[in-house]
């Protein structure tokens, strides 16, 4: 189905709202873990304990992105099936007609990237023009990406702040994989449901 200009605009806005909703919880967990576990790692004076706390915090972050990535994939594929059924039934519901919120692997990447966008903005500003407000935000809100190289710098190295941006690869990669696996699991579930309904229909004839 070809969309006109108004429909395309509406689809973009609805899709953006869905993507933002999917990114909200992972973003909040970034803040929680950075302000607790990883901040603890930056304050302890024992290097071994700092490293342990940092690794634990990064693992917690990855675990959160696995959970939400998988759930985002499940919801997206389930919505794909539901929208297909509505379109087959001739529904005029905008989200079904415009195929909003349906599964696409690129969305797993975009959702995770959106959740990292505040960090990216603060990091770029601070790397280009170091300032206390950005440094404060990076330390307390985005310690998962700020502290690993900071810990190396404390040992006498001089790692560029621009390299902190590399850390977005971790949550983005984890989320994309989990998103794909969640959708695949839901696809298998939907196939089983469809087969069960087909068998039930044959028995009722």
KOLZAKE-797257 format. One record per residue (C-alpha): x, y, z. Coordinates in nm, 2 decimals, m for minus. Example, Ala and Ser with C-alpha at 12.3 -4.5 7.8 and 13.67 -1.06 7.14 Angstrom:
# KOLZAKE-797257
      u      v      w
   1.23  m0.45   0.78
   1.37  m0.11   0.71
# end
This chain:
# KOLZAKE-797257
      u      v      w
   0.00   0.00   0.00
   0.14   0.34  m0.10
   0.10   0.62   0.15
   0.03   0.98   0.08
   0.22   1.26   0.24
  m0.01   1.30   0.53
  m0.01   0.93   0.60
   0.37   0.91   0.59
   0.40   1.20   0.84
   0.16   1.03   1.07
   0.34   0.70   1.04
   0.67   0.86   1.12
   0.53   1.04   1.43
   0.36   0.72   1.56
   0.67   0.51   1.49
   0.89   0.77   1.67
   0.66   0.75   1.97
   0.69   0.37   1.98
   1.07   0.39   1.95
   1.09   0.64   2.24
   0.87   0.42   2.45
   1.09   0.13   2.39
   1.40   0.33   2.48
   1.26   0.48   2.80
   1.32   0.19   3.04
   1.68   0.11   2.92
   1.76   0.48   2.95
   1.63   0.50   3.31
   1.83   0.19   3.40
   2.14   0.35   3.27
   2.09   0.63   3.52
   2.01   0.39   3.80
   2.32   0.17   3.76
   2.54   0.47   3.69
   2.42   0.65   4.01
   2.47   0.34   4.22
   2.70   0.05   4.13
   2.93   0.23   3.89
   2.94   0.55   4.10
   3.05   0.32   4.39
   3.33   0.19   4.17
   3.45   0.55   4.12
   3.45   0.64   4.49
   3.62   0.33   4.64
   4.00   0.36   4.68
   4.07  m0.01   4.63
   4.15  m0.07   4.26
   4.04  m0.43   4.27
   3.71  m0.34   4.42
   3.66  m0.06   4.17
   3.72  m0.30   3.88
   3.48  m0.56   4.03
   3.21  m0.31   4.09
   3.25  m0.17   3.73
   3.23  m0.52   3.58
   2.93  m0.60   3.79
   2.76  m0.27   3.68
   2.83  m0.33   3.32
   2.69  m0.69   3.34
   2.38  m0.55   3.51
   2.34  m0.30   3.23
   2.38  m0.57   2.97
   2.12  m0.78   3.15
   1.88  m0.50   3.15
   1.92  m0.44   2.77
   1.88  m0.82   2.71
   1.55  m0.81   2.90
   1.41  m0.50   2.74
   1.55  m0.59   2.40
   1.38  m0.93   2.40
   1.06  m0.77   2.52
   1.07  m0.51   2.25
   1.12  m0.78   1.99
   0.83  m0.98   2.13
   0.59  m0.69   2.13
   0.69  m0.58   1.78
   0.64  m0.92   1.63
   0.31  m0.97   1.82
   0.19  m0.64   1.68
   0.30  m0.74   1.33
   0.07  m1.05   1.36
  m0.22  m0.85   1.50
  m0.19  m0.57   1.24
  m0.19  m0.83   0.96
  m0.51  m0.98   1.09
  m0.67  m0.64   1.12
  m0.57  m0.55   0.76
  m0.70  m0.89   0.64
  m1.03  m0.81   0.81
  m1.05  m0.47   0.64
  m0.98  m0.26   0.96
  m0.94   0.11   0.92
  m0.75   0.15   1.25
  m0.46   0.39   1.17
  m0.19   0.19   1.34
  m0.29  m0.12   1.15
  m0.33   0.06   0.81
   0.01   0.24   0.86
   0.18  m0.08   0.99
   0.30   0.11   1.30
   0.51  m0.06   1.56
   0.57  m0.37   1.35
   0.89  m0.58   1.37
   1.20  m0.47   1.18
   1.55  m0.55   1.28
   1.67  m0.19   1.23
   1.43  m0.08   1.51
   1.63  m0.29   1.76
   1.93  m0.07   1.67
   1.74   0.26   1.67
   1.57   0.20   2.01
   1.91   0.13   2.17
   2.07   0.43   2.00
   1.79   0.66   2.12
   1.85   0.53   2.48
   2.22   0.63   2.44
   2.15   0.96   2.27
   2.17   1.18   2.59
   2.51   1.03   2.67
   2.63   1.08   2.32
   2.53   1.45   2.33
   2.70   1.52   2.67
   3.01   1.32   2.57
   3.06   1.51   2.24
   3.01   1.85   2.41
   3.25   1.76   2.69
   3.51   1.61   2.45
   3.50   1.92   2.23
   3.49   2.17   2.51
   3.55   2.02   2.86
   3.32   2.17   3.13
   3.20   2.09   3.48
   2.82   2.04   3.41
   2.89   1.79   3.13
   3.15   1.61   3.34
   2.91   1.59   3.63
   2.64   1.45   3.41
   2.87   1.19   3.26
   3.00   1.08   3.59
   2.67   1.06   3.78
   2.43   0.97   3.49
   2.64   0.78   3.24
   2.92   0.63   3.45
   2.87   0.30   3.25
   3.05   0.47   2.96
   3.25   0.74   3.13
   3.42   0.55   3.41
   3.59   0.25   3.23
   3.85   0.47   3.06
   3.86   0.71   3.35
   3.98   0.42   3.56
   4.26   0.36   3.31
   4.35   0.73   3.32
   4.38   0.71   3.70
   4.66   0.46   3.65
   4.86   0.72   3.46
   4.73   0.67   3.10
   4.59   0.94   2.89
   4.29   0.80   2.70
   4.10   1.06   2.49
   3.74   1.13   2.60
   3.63   1.07   2.24
   3.70   0.70   2.29
   3.42   0.69   2.55
   3.18   0.69   2.26
   3.29   0.33   2.18
   3.10   0.21   2.48
   2.76   0.26   2.31
   2.85  m0.04   2.10
   2.79  m0.26   2.41
   2.42  m0.18   2.49
   2.33  m0.13   2.12
   2.47  m0.47   2.02
   2.32  m0.65   2.31
   1.98  m0.49   2.25
   1.98  m0.57   1.87
   2.06  m0.94   1.94
   1.80  m0.96   2.22
   1.54  m0.79   2.00
   1.60  m1.04   1.72
   1.58  m1.34   1.96
   1.27  m1.20   2.12
   1.09  m1.17   1.79
   1.20  m1.51   1.68
   1.06  m1.66   2.00
   0.73  m1.48   1.95
   0.72  m1.60   1.58
   0.75  m1.96   1.70
   0.48  m1.90   1.95
   0.25  m1.74   1.69
   0.30  m2.03   1.46
   0.20  m2.28   1.73
  m0.11  m2.07   1.80
  m0.20  m2.06   1.43
  m0.16  m2.44   1.40
  m0.37  m2.50   1.71
  m0.65  m2.27   1.58
  m0.63  m2.45   1.24
  m0.67  m2.79   1.40
  m0.95  m2.67   1.62
  m1.13  m2.53   1.31
  m1.10  m2.86   1.13
  m1.24  m3.05   1.43
  m1.54  m2.82   1.45
  m1.63  m2.88   1.08
# end
